[in-house]
Amino acid sequence: MSDHLAKRVAGFGTSVFTEMSRLAVQHGAVNLGQGFPDFAGPDFVKEAAIQAIRADLNQYAVSHGTPRLRQAIAENWQRATGRALDPETEVSVGSGATEVLLDAILGLVNPGDEVILFEPFYDSYLPDVLMAGGTPRFATLLPPDWHFDRQALADLFSPRTRLVLINTPHNPTGKVFSREELSFIGSLCQRHDALVLTDEVYEQIRFDGADHVPMATLPGMWERTLTVNSTGKTFSMTGWKIGYAVGPAALNQAVRATHQFVTFATSTPFQEAMATAMETAVRIGYYDRLRREYTARRDLLAGALQAAGLTTLPVQGSYFLLADLTGLGFPDDVSFCRYLTAEIGVAAIPPSAFYADAGRAPLLARFCFAKRDETLRAAAERLQRLRTLEM
Ligand SMILES: Cc1ncc(COP(=O)(O)O)c(C=O)c1O
């Protein structure tokens, strides 16, 4: 049937997430692959959605988001950065960060424009750039601290560079870009008149005091930066698909121009519930609790992986841990993850899926710790079987 596919999507295939999830179901594996929480979402947010449905908020929302949610996002932004936003023009809502990222890229990138991606990258970025007809250029993050070669990055810029896409805190490495790194990237963008699209969906999930610096707050960067976020990660409701963009009106226009013809409007009652979530979160100390709980989960999984004989890489943010597979006798991360799922009963994701050229991926496996303690403990027990492998 693949000859029916348009050239635009013919090369996309099925993602490794789908393959590993299918394999996990087939083998009854504990699924630490795909990144979603398996614990209950906050009651106050669920209650708000129920009330919104009872109040018959059932019809199309304003295309770029309900006024109340845009206002809550603007207030959240002002609390975090000190900058007052105009929710009428500087905030847009879409169906998850995934949609908003595509909206932005389709709205900003012309065929032939170059887009710089930091590799490894979240798996939708490259297809988004290709669907827009853009030319991807890759800057590689290097383990174990995931720094980048500054000269190599500077060399990627050309008169055709339109956009640099960053993700901080970063999936799958757990890196939080430092102010200094962001300033360097920002200064290159200013010099070459390029825009920044920054994916900050894990902004609230950080460890050991790691400081999240929004690119848009650096001197001279507001006008050229569009920040994408998602309530799915922060409020453990990934299936509700409420994402948003913050930035100057001109960049929001690009998102809205696409969004109006992709989904037109995002689910009204869930937008209302997320407005309540944002209005309430700081007052009840939600974000601090979220970080404390994720720190405990991270430590539990890191301990389990280490007890199984694996070395884990440091993680500053996001809900993923990387384990080093060197010396286990596997030729690549995909064969390890298949073995782990089918034979050990724990599903993980091979980070080579986040590289344009899988050959550039170091030998690592990604484990998600957005899971209940009992899920992590069940995985820990099974991971012990890895000890029998030749190290
Ligand atoms: C870096 C990154 N960006 C975006 C998303 C998707 O966000 P949403 O569920 O809001 O579409 C994810 C989900 O895993 C992610 O890891």
The ligand as an SDF file (V2000), in Angstrom:
LIG
                    3D

 16 16  0  0  0  0  0  0  0  0999 V2000
   10.4550   17.0210   24.0040 C   0  0  0  0  0  0  0  0  0  0  0  0
    9.0030   16.7670   23.7870 C   0  0  0  0  0  0  0  0  0  0  0  0
    8.2720   17.6490   23.1090 N   0  0  0  0  0  0  0  0  0  0  0  0
    6.9660   17.4640   22.8950 C   0  0  0  0  0  0  0  0  0  0  0  0
    6.3180   16.3300   23.3560 C   0  0  0  0  0  0  0  0  0  0  0  0
    4.8700   16.1340   23.0550 C   0  0  0  0  0  0  0  0  0  0  0  0
    4.0480   16.9200   23.8190 O   0  0  0  0  0  0  0  0  0  0  0  0
    2.4460   16.7930   23.6840 P   0  0  0  0  0  0  0  0  0  0  0  0
    2.0510   15.5040   24.3170 O   0  0  0  0  0  0  0  0  0  0  0  0
    1.9260   17.9820   24.3880 O   0  0  0  0  0  0  0  0  0  0  0  0
    2.1250   16.7940   22.2350 O   0  0  0  0  0  0  0  0  0  0  0  0
    7.0500   15.3720   24.0650 C   0  0  0  0  0  0  0  0  0  0  0  0
    6.3820   14.1320   24.5230 C   0  0  0  0  0  0  0  0  0  0  0  0
    7.0120   13.1350   24.8200 O   0  0  0  0  0  0  0  0  0  0  0  0
    8.4220   15.5960   24.2850 C   0  0  0  0  0  0  0  0  0  0  0  0
    9.1620   14.6970   24.9460 O   0  0  0  0  0  0  0  0  0  0  0  0
  1  2  1  0
  2  3  1  0
  2 15  2  0
  3  4  2  0
  4  5  1  0
  5  6  1  0
  5 12  2  0
  6  7  1  0
  7  8  1  0
  8  9  2  0
  8 10  1  0
  8 11  1  0
 12 13  1  0
 12 15  1  0
 13 14  2  0
 15 16  1  0
M  END
$$$$
